[in-house]
Amino acid sequence: MHLAGVHTSKTKEIYLSTYIVRENHSLDHQYTRIFTADGTVEILGTNTKDTTDVDELWVMYVFYQETSISNRGKMMYTNMELSFEVVSFYFQEE
């Protein structure tokens, strides 16, 4: 399970966390990453690929807006297991 959120006072930071959901429904924390955006962030949603490929299970997609800069939607993705970097781009035209 992948989760994304924003800190209440550090509004430019995006927090990403990944958990494994066990058979007894307990959560086993795996990774947490914090990324800083250019503007105030509003998280719109998260997603992952529906895959059985082990290399792609940890890829996380986050849809967000930097509301202090623009209302255009942005998307970033990262591999929570292997990378501390993200790829980010706009998915809406100006």
C-alpha positions in Angstrom: 0.0 0.0 0.0 1.3 3.4 -1.0 0.3 6.6 0.9 1.0 10.3 0.3 0.4 13.3 2.4 1.4 16.9 3.3 2.6 18.2 6.6 0.3 20.8 8.2 3.0 23.5 8.7 5.6 22.4 6.1 3.2 22.9 3.1 5.8 22.4 0.4 6.8 18.9 1.6 5.3 15.7 0.2 5.5 12.7 2.4 5.4 9.2 0.7 5.2 6.0 2.7 5.0 2.3 1.6 3.6 -0.5 3.6 3.0 -4.2 3.1 -0.4 -5.4 4.2 -0.1 -8.7 6.0 -2.7 -11.5 5.9 -3.9 -10.5 9.4 -4.4 -6.9 8.0 -1.5 -5.5 10.0 0.8 -3.0 8.2 4.5 -3.5 7.9 6.3 -0.2 7.2 8.8 -0.5 4.4 9.9 3.0 3.1 9.3 6.7 3.7 10.5 9.5 1.5 10.1 13.3 1.8 10.2 15.5 -1.2 10.1 19.3 -1.4 8.0 21.0 -4.0 8.3 24.5 -5.3 5.0 25.7 -4.0 2.3 24.8 -1.5 1.1 21.3 -2.2 -2.4 19.8 -2.4 -2.4 16.0 -2.9 -5.0 14.9 -5.4 -4.4 11.1 -5.3 -2.0 8.2 -5.6 -1.8 5.2 -7.9 0.4 2.2 -8.7 0.5 -0.1 -11.7 -1.6 -3.3 -11.5 1.4 -5.6 -12.1 3.0 -8.8 -10.9 6.4 -7.6 -12.1 8.5 -7.5 -8.9 10.5 -4.5 -10.2 7.4 -2.4 -10.6 5.6 -3.2 -7.3 7.4 -0.3 -5.6 6.7 2.4 -8.2 4.4 5.1 -6.8 2.5 7.8 -8.7 1.3 10.9 -7.0 -1.0 13.5 -8.5 -0.9 16.9 -6.9 -1.1 20.7 -7.4 1.2 23.4 -6.3 -1.6 25.8 -5.5 0.6 28.8 -4.6 2.1 28.7 -8.1 -0.7 27.3 -10.4 -3.8 25.2 -10.4 -2.3 23.0 -13.1 -2.1 19.4 -12.1 1.3 17.7 -11.7 2.3 14.1 -11.5 5.4 12.6 -10.0 6.6 9.1 -9.8 9.4 7.3 -7.9 10.5 3.8 -7.1 10.1 3.6 -3.3 12.6 0.7 -3.0 15.4 1.8 -5.2 15.4 5.6 -5.6 15.5 8.8 -3.6 14.7 10.9 -6.7 11.4 11.6 -8.4 10.3 12.4 -12.0 7.8 15.2 -12.0 5.8 16.8 -14.9 2.5 18.7 -15.6 -0.4 16.6 -16.8 -2.6 19.6 -17.7 -2.0 22.2 -20.3 -1.6 25.9 -19.3 
